[in-house]
Amino acid sequence: MAMLNYESELRPAEDFPKGTGKVTARNLQLAKDLIRSWSEEEFAFSDYKNRYRNRLVEPIDAKVEGNDVVETSESEDEPAVINLMDALKRSMKSTGKKPGGRTTAKRATSTRRMTKPRKRKSKAS
């Protein structure tokens, strides 16, 4: 699983200690080939901005500076709520079928719960 990190969340490679383990030339070549095959182009972390964090930090910084923070509601269009039962009734009317008109004895028996037969007591001799 891959996780996208923003540029501010990354540390330079120099901050990490160098390993002392031995790497064979074959393993090194395999690692380079895998990285090359998974990478389509050069990825620039600076092209992506953490808008969520920025929106979260703005009012916090304003409050620290002593400014009043007023919550504004974003006016997004609410998605249309569909009543599923009404949609089903309209669909049934358009097809000309009656709701629930296909119940048969075979179906009713197939939904009946199956029970295990009772064990008979054996006669003691």
N, C-alpha and C positions, 0 to 999 in steps of 0.2 A: 504494500500500500504506500502510495506516495503522498507527501504532504507539502503544500505550497507554503513557503515561508516568505515573509516580506523582508526587504533589504535590511531594515532596522533590527530584525531578529537574528541576523546571521553574524557569525564571528569570523574574522579572517583566519585562514589556515595557519598562519604563523603563531596564533594563540595556542595551538595544540602541540603537545610534545611529539617529537618524532619517534616512531617505533623502532625497536631494536631487533625485531624479528627478521628472519631471512625470507626473502621472496624470490622464488625462482623466476628466471626469465620467461618461462612458459606461462606461469600464473600471472605475471605482470602483463604479458601480451594478451592473455584471455580477458583480464580486467579492462584493458584499454579497448579491446574489440567490443565487449559488452556495452561499455559506456558510449562508444561511438555509434553502435547500432541502435541504442535507445534514444539517442539525441538526434533530433532532426535539424536543429539549427542552434545557434548560440542563444542562450536564454539570459535575458537581462532582468534581474530582480527589481531594478529601479523603475522598470516600466509599469509596475503594479503598485498601487497605493492602497494602504489599509484604510479605506473610507470609514469602516465601522469604528475603528479605534480613534480616528480623527474626530468623528462626530461625538464620541464619548468623552474625549479629552477636552474639547472646546468649552462646554459648560463648566467643567471642573476647573479649568484654568481661569475662566471668567469669575467664578465664585471665589477662588483664591485671591484674585486681584481686588475683590471687594465689590464687584458688579452684581446687580440683581440678575438672577437667572429666571427667565420666563420660558415655560414649556410651551412649545408650539406644536400643534397637531398637524401632521402632514395630511393634506386632503388627497387621499387616493380613492379612486372609484371603487365602491364596494362591488364585489362580484355578485351577479344575479343569483339569488337562491332559488333552486328549482324544487318544487314539491314533487317528490318521486311518485307518490300515489296518484296525483293528478296527471302526471306524465304517462303513467301506466294506463290509466283509464282512457286518456286520449288515444294512446297507441292501440288499445283494444277496440275502441270505436272505429278507428281507421281501418283495421283489418276485418271488422265485422264479426269477430268472435266474441262469445260471451265469457266473462271471467269465470274461471272455475268450472267450466262446462264439460270437462273431459275426465271426471273422476269415474273410475271403473272399479268393479269388484276386485279385479286382479291387482290393481294398484293398492287398494285398501288392504288386501291380505298381505301384500309384500312389505308394507310398512308396519305390520303387526309384529310385536316383539316376540322373538323366538325364545322359548323356555326349554330348559333341559328336562328330560323325563325323570321322574322321581325314581330313586333306587328302591327296589323291593327288598323287604327284610327277608333274609334267608332263614329257613326253618332250621332250628337246631335239632339234631338227631339224638 
